[in-house]
Amino acid sequence: MIARRIITVLLFLIFFLILELNQNTVLGWVLLFILTVAFFVLWETGVFRQHVLWKIGSWVLFFGAFLGILFLTWPPMKRVPAAAVKDPVKTEIVLLSDGDVRGVVNESGTVEIFAGIPYAAPPVGDLRWKEPSDPTRWEGVLEADSFAPMAMQPRNMPIYYSLAQIIGYHDYQWLRTDDNYEPAVSEDCLYVNVWRPAGKQENLPVLVYIHGGTLKTGQPWYEDYSGENLAKEGIIVVNMGYRLGVFGYLATEELRAESPNGSTGNYGLLDQIKALEWVRENIAAFGGDPENVTLSGESAGAASVSAIATSPLAKGLFRRIVLESSTLASKEPPHSYRPMADALKAGEAVKKLYGASSPEELRTLDAKKIVGSCETEHYMTVDGYALTETPYESYRKGVFNESAILHGYNSKESGPFLLFDKVSLKNYEERVRHYFKEFSSEILEQYPAATDDEAAENWAEIYGAVFFDYPHYCLNRLAAENGIPVFEYYFSKQNGRLGSWHSGEEVYLYGNIPEDSKLYDGEDWSLMRTASRYYLNFIRTGDPNGETLPVWSENSDSRSLLELGEKVSMIQEKARKQALFAIMDRMEGWQDR
């Protein structure tokens, strides 16, 4: 009897944990409590003790009833509120080119947020896989009080994202009642969000941010890069949703033939440029200066910035760029890019997979059916329209759109990508030889390993260098070669959350360390204030330096970086990393000028 009671309590706790992590509605907790009490009472009164089949059936009924509760109280899908406050104060109406909008004010009354403003027509139906077109003008006032759905993308059960917050981010918040829903997902995703200081503004600097997510996942409202705290400092921040995966990067000959511009495979990139055009036309209505726009992105968002920086369609739409942990500047970009021949070959495979012989047939397919192809269709390409050549080729010809660059990478970029990848002395050399081939002996000479720990540490650094560090080294040389002022950082600060893993720098640059977080200490807050001031200065003037800040020198030799870590000071790229870069130069056929 005691064992049964203990098992019942343990099952209740396990079931409750599942409902909590899956973000089921509060009703699920209530029903689970009622179920457990009823189960307990029926056992204690002897109802389930009459026969062995009753005993077995009672446990089957208990588990079955829980599954019913799980699905009955599944978190609903809805839009994310723009302001984290119930019944927020509304802003004054802002008059835009396509209609009037009204946003909401944050809890402190310092920032106005305008969320979910259309910058292009919904790319659905006949507009799927076409260049973005102008939105339809709306009547009345658009209440811009919630973020539009994130772009169509593969989604997991809510419990998966909760576990990611626990295992990867270490910042899961328990027993909340305001997050018991799934953020909306839709193919109708071309909307911008604007944060501005409260009140009437004029000629403020503008930051336009492109979110990351390997061009197949992500959303523009994530707290780490929220524009709220930059807006408190006098910056107008804009970000956008854009087509992802198969919806944003599918390429076929038929799509190219029907395009008036002969373009295919870069629909997500064209969305981003369309959003910049919207900013150019409308940002003055919010008090922003269309002549002082900085374009920023992280990860795949930074790769997109790298493409836009050399796109002929984006000339004059921004002044300077920020690239965090990615760029397409190397001769052979390691991610987010593929040659057109590869894109077309993959497009044919998609058509074959769904038994479609034409764009019309593909467009009749439900978005949920084809979203799985996001796993293969998440690369930009040279289409002759958005990109006429690779960024490397454009920079080498002196073709670019920016007047200053701030960029950098983190000391442990590879962390999340190798989280479940077991590297040991046994497989280390095999991995190196598989990737570096005839150059592998030189790599092993620079990165020798005698233990499993050394092997794992070396591979983590090599992986990070290949996918992130080396492309930034290439970008810096191209910028210096063209006389572009270029400032590079190396983020190394550790903390209780992401540390210096990929994307760990964002809360520091954007001033978004949560006030109630115990994962950061006083040193983190101090570094955040310093890093954010550098960032604000660059957004305002194109130079991150300012009074009382340690000098951030231009990286004219492509070896001088500002370390943002326990200390903030200029450093030189370490010797073995320089040796690795030299080897990769020979692998790719890079020629210095």
Backbone hydrogen bonds, N-H to C=O, Kabsch-Sander energy under -0.5 kcal/mol:
donor,donor_aa,acceptor,acceptor_aa,energy
5,R,1,M,-2.1
6,I,2,I,-2.5
7,I,3,A,-2.6
8,T,4,R,-2.5
9,V,5,R,-2.3
10,L,6,I,-2.7
11,L,7,I,-2.7
12,F,8,T,-2.3
13,L,9,V,-2.3
14,I,10,L,-2.5
15,F,11,L,-3.2
16,F,12,F,-2.7
17,L,13,L,-2.4
18,I,14,I,-2.3
19,L,15,F,-2.3
20,E,16,F,-2.4
21,L,17,L,-2.9
22,N,18,I,-2.2
23,Q,20,E,-1.2
24,N,19,L,-2.2
25,T,73,T,-2.2
28,G,25,T,-1.6
29,W,25,T,-0.7
30,V,26,V,-1.9
31,L,27,L,-2.8
32,L,28,G,-2.2
33,F,29,W,-2.2
34,I,30,V,-2.3
35,L,31,L,-2.8
36,T,32,L,-2.6
37,V,33,F,-2.4
38,A,34,I,-2.6
39,F,35,L,-2.6
40,F,36,T,-2.6
41,V,37,V,-2.7
42,L,38,A,-2.5
43,W,39,F,-1.7
44,E,40,F,-2.5
45,T,41,V,-2.3
46,G,43,W,-1.3
47,V,42,L,-1.6
48,F,42,L,-1.0
49,R,46,G,-1.2
50,Q,47,V,-0.6
55,K,51,H,-1.8
56,I,52,V,-2.6
57,G,53,L,-2.9
58,S,54,W,-2.1
59,W,55,K,-1.3
60,V,56,I,-2.0
61,L,57,G,-2.8
62,F,58,S,-2.1
63,F,59,W,-2.5
64,G,60,V,-2.7
65,A,61,L,-2.8
66,F,62,F,-1.9
67,L,63,F,-2.2
68,G,64,G,-2.0
69,I,65,A,-2.2
70,L,66,F,-2.8
71,F,67,L,-2.1
72,L,68,G,-2.5
73,T,69,I,-2.3
74,W,71,F,-0.9
78,K,76,P,-0.5
78,K,182,E,-2.2
82,A,145,D,-2.3
85,V,83,A,-2.0
91,T,103,G,-2.1
94,V,101,V,-3.1
96,L,94,V,-0.6
96,L,99,G,-2.0
99,G,96,L,-0.7
100,D,140,G,-0.9
101,V,94,V,-2.6
102,R,142,L,-2.4
103,G,92,E,-0.5
104,V,113,I,-2.5
105,V,89,V,-2.6
106,N,111,V,-2.7
109,G,106,N,-1.4
112,E,196,R,-2.9
113,I,104,V,-3.4
114,F,194,V,-2.9
115,A,113,I,-0.6
115,A,144,A,-2.1
117,I,192,V,-2.5
119,Y,190,L,-1.7
120,A,190,L,-1.0
121,A,133,S,-2.5
124,V,122,P,-2.0
127,L,124,V,-2.3
128,R,125,G,-1.5
130,K,127,L,-1.2
138,W,98,D,-1.8
142,L,100,D,-3.0
142,L,140,G,-0.5
143,E,141,V,-0.6
144,A,102,R,-2.6
144,A,142,L,-1.1
145,D,143,E,-1.6
146,S,115,A,-0.5
147,F,80,V,-2.9
150,M,184,A,-2.3
152,M,186,S,-0.7
160,Y,157,M,-1.8
161,Y,157,M,-0.8
162,S,158,P,-1.7
163,L,159,I,-2.3
164,A,160,Y,-1.9
165,Q,161,Y,-1.8
166,I,162,S,-1.6
167,I,163,L,-3.3
168,G,164,A,-2.1
169,Y,164,A,-1.6
170,H,165,Q,-1.2
171,D,165,Q,-1.6
174,W,172,Y,-0.6
176,R,173,Q,-0.6
181,Y,179,D,-1.9
182,E,76,P,-3.2
184,A,78,K,-1.5
186,S,150,M,-2.6
189,C,187,E,-1.3
191,Y,189,C,-1.8
192,V,117,I,-2.9
193,N,239,N,-2.4
194,V,114,F,-2.7
195,W,237,V,-2.6
196,R,112,E,-2.3
198,A,110,T,-2.6
204,L,287,G,-2.7
206,V,292,N,-2.5
207,L,236,I,-2.8
208,V,294,T,-2.9
209,Y,207,L,-0.5
209,Y,238,V,-3.0
210,I,296,S,-2.1
211,H,209,Y,-0.5
216,K,213,G,-2.0
217,T,213,G,-1.9
222,Y,219,Q,-0.6
225,Y,222,Y,-1.0
226,S,223,E,-1.3
231,A,227,G,-2.2
232,K,228,E,-1.4
233,E,229,N,-0.5
233,E,230,L,-1.0
234,G,231,A,-1.9
235,I,230,L,-1.4
236,I,205,P,-2.6
237,V,195,W,-2.1
237,V,235,I,-0.6
238,V,207,L,-2.9
239,N,193,N,-1.7
240,M,209,Y,-0.7
241,G,191,Y,-2.0
245,G,215,L,-3.4
247,F,244,L,-1.5
248,G,244,L,-0.8
248,G,245,G,-1.0
249,Y,245,G,-2.3
250,L,246,V,-0.8
251,A,343,A,-0.5
256,R,252,T,-2.0
257,A,253,E,-2.2
258,E,254,E,-1.7
259,S,255,L,-1.1
262,G,259,S,-1.4
265,G,250,L,-1.2
267,Y,248,G,-0.8
268,G,248,G,-2.3
270,L,266,N,-2.5
271,D,267,Y,-1.9
272,Q,268,G,-1.8
273,I,269,L,-1.9
274,K,270,L,-2.4
275,A,271,D,-2.3
276,L,272,Q,-1.7
277,E,273,I,-2.0
278,W,274,K,-2.1
279,V,275,A,-2.2
280,R,276,L,-2.4
281,E,277,E,-1.8
282,N,278,W,-2.3
283,I,279,V,-2.5
285,A,282,N,-1.4
286,F,282,N,-0.5
286,F,283,I,-1.2
287,G,284,A,-1.3
288,G,283,I,-2.5
289,D,204,L,-2.9
292,N,289,D,-2.0
294,T,206,V,-2.8
295,L,320,R,-2.7
296,S,208,V,-3.4
296,S,294,T,-0.5
297,G,322,V,-1.2
298,E,210,I,-1.3
299,S,324,E,-2.9
301,G,298,E,-2.3
302,A,299,S,-0.5
303,A,299,S,-2.1
304,S,300,A,-1.9
305,V,301,G,-2.0
306,S,302,A,-2.4
307,A,303,A,-1.6
308,I,304,S,-2.8
309,A,305,V,-2.3
310,T,307,A,-1.5
311,S,308,I,-1.0
314,A,311,S,-1.3
315,K,312,P,-0.7
317,L,314,A,-2.2
319,R,293,V,-3.6
320,R,293,V,-1.2
321,I,404,A,-2.1
322,V,295,L,-2.4
323,L,406,L,-2.1
324,E,297,G,-2.4
325,S,323,L,-0.7
325,S,408,G,-2.7
338,R,380,M,-2.2
343,A,339,P,-2.0
344,L,340,M,-2.9
345,K,341,A,-1.9
346,A,342,D,-2.3
347,G,343,A,-2.2
348,E,344,L,-2.1
349,A,345,K,-1.5
350,V,346,A,-1.8
351,K,347,G,-2.2
352,K,348,E,-2.3
353,L,349,A,-2.3
354,Y,350,V,-1.7
355,G,352,K,-0.8
356,A,351,K,-2.5
362,L,358,S,-1.9
363,R,359,P,-2.5
364,T,360,E,-0.8
364,T,361,E,-0.6
365,L,362,L,-1.2
369,K,366,D,-1.3
370,I,366,D,-1.4
371,V,367,A,-1.2
373,S,370,I,-1.9
374,C,371,V,-2.0
375,E,372,G,-1.5
376,T,373,S,-1.5
377,E,373,S,-1.8
378,H,376,T,-0.8
380,M,336,S,-2.9
383,D,381,T,-0.9
383,D,387,L,-0.6
384,G,387,L,-2.8
385,Y,387,L,-0.5
392,Y,328,L,-0.6
394,S,390,T,-2.3
395,Y,391,P,-2.9
396,R,392,Y,-2.2
397,K,393,E,-1.0
397,K,394,S,-0.8
398,G,395,Y,-1.5
399,V,394,S,-3.0
400,F,398,G,-0.6
401,N,309,A,-2.3
403,S,319,R,-2.9
405,I,485,P,-2.5
406,L,321,I,-2.1
407,H,487,F,-2.6
408,G,323,L,-1.5
409,Y,489,Y,-1.4
411,S,491,F,-2.6
412,K,500,S,-1.8
413,E,410,N,-1.0
415,G,412,K,-1.7
417,F,414,S,-0.7
418,L,414,S,-1.7
418,L,415,G,-0.6
419,L,416,P,-0.5
421,D,418,L,-1.4
422,K,420,F,-0.7
423,V,421,D,-0.9
427,N,424,S,-0.5
428,Y,424,S,-1.6
429,E,425,L,-0.6
431,R,427,N,-2.0
432,V,428,Y,-2.2
433,R,429,E,-2.7
434,H,430,E,-2.1
435,Y,431,R,-1.8
436,F,432,V,-2.9
437,K,433,R,-1.4
439,F,436,F,-2.7
440,S,437,K,-2.2
443,I,439,F,-1.6
444,L,440,S,-2.7
445,E,441,S,-1.5
446,Q,442,E,-1.6
447,Y,443,I,-2.5
455,A,451,T,-2.2
456,A,452,D,-2.6
457,E,453,D,-2.5
458,N,454,E,-2.7
459,W,455,A,-2.5
460,A,456,A,-2.1
461,E,457,E,-1.8
462,I,458,N,-2.7
463,Y,459,W,-3.0
464,G,460,A,-2.1
465,A,461,E,-2.2
466,V,462,I,-2.6
467,F,463,Y,-2.2
468,F,464,G,-2.1
469,D,464,G,-2.0
470,Y,465,A,-3.1
472,H,468,F,-1.5
473,Y,469,D,-2.0
474,C,470,Y,-2.3
475,L,471,P,-2.4
476,N,472,H,-2.6
477,R,473,Y,-1.8
478,L,474,C,-2.3
479,A,475,L,-2.6
480,A,476,N,-2.6
481,E,477,R,-2.4
482,N,478,L,-1.3
483,G,480,A,-1.2
484,I,479,A,-2.7
487,F,405,I,-2.5
489,Y,407,H,-2.1
490,Y,562,L,-2.6
491,F,409,Y,-2.3
492,S,490,Y,-0.5
492,S,564,L,-2.3
493,K,564,L,-1.0
496,G,519,L,-2.7
501,W,498,L,-1.7
502,H,412,K,-0.6
502,H,413,E,-0.7
504,G,501,W,-2.6
506,E,503,S,-1.2
508,Y,505,E,-0.9
509,L,505,E,-2.1
510,Y,506,E,-2.7
511,G,508,Y,-0.6
512,N,507,V,-2.3
513,I,507,V,-0.6
517,S,514,P,-1.5
525,W,521,D,-1.9
526,S,522,G,-2.3
527,L,523,E,-2.6
528,M,524,D,-2.7
529,R,525,W,-2.1
530,T,526,S,-1.9
531,A,527,L,-3.4
532,S,528,M,-2.8
533,R,529,R,-1.5
534,Y,530,T,-2.2
535,Y,531,A,-2.2
536,L,532,S,-2.9
537,N,533,R,-2.5
538,F,534,Y,-2.2
539,I,535,Y,-2.4
540,R,536,L,-2.1
541,T,537,N,-2.8
542,G,537,N,-0.6
542,G,538,F,-1.8
543,D,537,N,-0.7
549,L,546,G,-1.6
553,S,551,V,-0.7
555,N,486,V,-2.6
556,S,554,E,-1.5
558,S,555,N,-0.9
561,L,559,R,-0.7
561,L,571,I,-2.2
562,L,488,E,-2.4
563,E,561,L,-0.7
563,E,569,S,-2.9
564,L,490,Y,-2.3
564,L,562,L,-0.5
565,G,563,E,-0.7
565,G,567,K,-1.5
569,S,563,E,-1.0
569,S,567,K,-0.6
571,I,561,L,-3.2
573,E,559,R,-2.1
577,K,574,K,-0.5
578,Q,574,K,-2.0
579,A,575,A,-2.2
580,L,576,R,-2.0
581,F,577,K,-2.5
582,A,578,Q,-2.1
583,I,579,A,-1.9
584,M,580,L,-2.3
585,D,581,F,-2.2
586,R,582,A,-1.6
587,M,583,I,-1.9
588,E,584,M,-2.3
589,G,585,D,-1.3
590,W,585,D,-2.6
